[in-house]
Amino acid sequence: MQRIERDREIARMGSSGWATLDSVPRDIADEASRFVSSQNRAWWSDAEELGAEMSAWLEGRRFCEQVELGLLYVPKPTVLDVRTAMPLQTRQEQRSDLLDDVVHARLNEGRDLVPEGAKGQLFLTCVGEYGISAGSYEDIRSASDVEYTVAGHDVRLPMTRQLWGSRVLQAGTGPLPDTEHNEAWTFTLFVGDELVDGLAASGTILKSHVRFRLGKANRGIGSARVAPAIPISTVS
C-alpha cells in the first residue's frame, strides 16, 4: 500500500516543473510549495487517510503496481492554461528532444476544475509515469458510480485534460507520463471530459511531441490508462 508522506510531497513540489522550469510562472511554484509546507498535522493526517483509501481501491486493478500516488497541483487557467499547447521553450526545458505540442483541431476547451477565484487546486492522483488500465472511455463512463467512488468522491470526474497537462508539467525534467521513452508506451484517457464528435480525448507523448488527441471511445487496450483523482484542497 502506498502512503502519502508530508516530507516526500513537500520535496515533490520543490523539485517539480513548477519550481525548476524557467518558462513556467514563478508564482505557481511559490503557491504550491507554500501551501503544502504550511499545512498542519491534521491536514496531513487527512491526506494520508485519503491516500490509504485510494491505494486500497487501486489494489488488484490492472497495472496498479506501476502507479505512483501523490499530490498534483493544478494552476488556474488565467495563470497557466495547461489544457493548451505549451511553448516550445517549456517542453525543451523538460526534455531536449521535445518539439511543439500537437493539439487536435477539434478539441474543445475542456473542463476547468479550479474553483472560481482560487489560485489553484490540489489533487490526490497518479503522479508518475503510469495510470491504471480500466477499459475504454465508454466502459468507464457507463460503470456504476459505486464502482468509482472513493471516500465519497467519484474519481472519474477529475480524469481530465487539465489534470494530465498539469501532471506532465509537474514532472519537470524527470520521467514523463505516457511516453515511448518509458518501459511501456501508454496514453491517458480523459474520461472526465465530454466526447467531441463522438470521440474521446486523450494525452500521450509520442515521437517527441506532447499530443492532445481524439480517438475511438470504445478503445480499451492495455495501453489506454486513466488517472483516478480526488480533490484535496483549494489554494486561495
Residue, then its C-alpha position, 0 to 999 in steps of 0.5 A: m500500500q502506498r502512503i502519502e508522506r508530508d516530507r516526500e510531497i513537500a520535496r515533490m513540489g520543490s523539485s517539480g516543473w513548477a519550481t525548476l522550469d524557467s518558462v513556467p510562472r514563478d508564482i505557481a511554484d511559490e503557491a504550491s510549495r507554500f501551501v503544502s509546507s504550511q499545512n498542519r498535522a491534521w491536514w496531513s493526517d487527512a491526506e494520508e487517510l485519503g491516500a490509504e483509501m485510494s491505494a486500497w481501491l487501486e489494489g488488484r486493478r490492472f497495472c496498479e503496481q506501476v502507479e505512483l500516488g501523490l499530490l498534483y497541483v493544478p494552476k488556474p487557467t488565467v495563470l497557466d492554461v495547461r489544457t493548451a499547447m505549451p511553448l516550445q521553450t517549456r517542453q525543451e526545458q523538460r526534455s531536449d528532444l521535445l518539439d511543439d505540442v500537437v493539439h487536435a483541431r477539434l478539441n474543445e476547451g475542456r473542463d476547468l476544475v479550479p474553483e472560481g477565484a482560487k489560485g489553484q487546486l490540489f489533487l490526490t492522483c497518479v503522479g508518475e509515469y503510469g495510470i491504471s488500465a480500466g477499459s475504454y472511455e465508454d466502459i468507464r463512463s457507463a460503470s456504476d458510480v459505486e464502482y468509482t467512488v472513493a471516500g465519497h468522491d467519484v474519481r472519474l470526474p477529475m480524469t481530465r485534460q487539465l489534470w494530465g497537462s498539469r501532471v506532465l508539467q509537474a514532472g519537470t525534467g524527470p520521467l514523463p507520463d505516457t511516453e515511448h521513452n518509458e518501459a511501456w508506451t501508454f496514453t491517458l484517457f480523459v474520461g472526465d471530459e465530454l466526447v467531441d464528435g463522438l470521440a474521446a480525448s486523450g494525452t500521450i507523448l509520442k515521437s517527441h511531441v506532447r499530443f492532445r488527441l481524439g480517438k475511438a471511445n470504445r478503445g480499451i487496450g492495455s495501453a489506454r490508462v486513466a488517472p483516478a483523482i480526488p480533490i484535496s484542497t483549494v489554494s486561495 
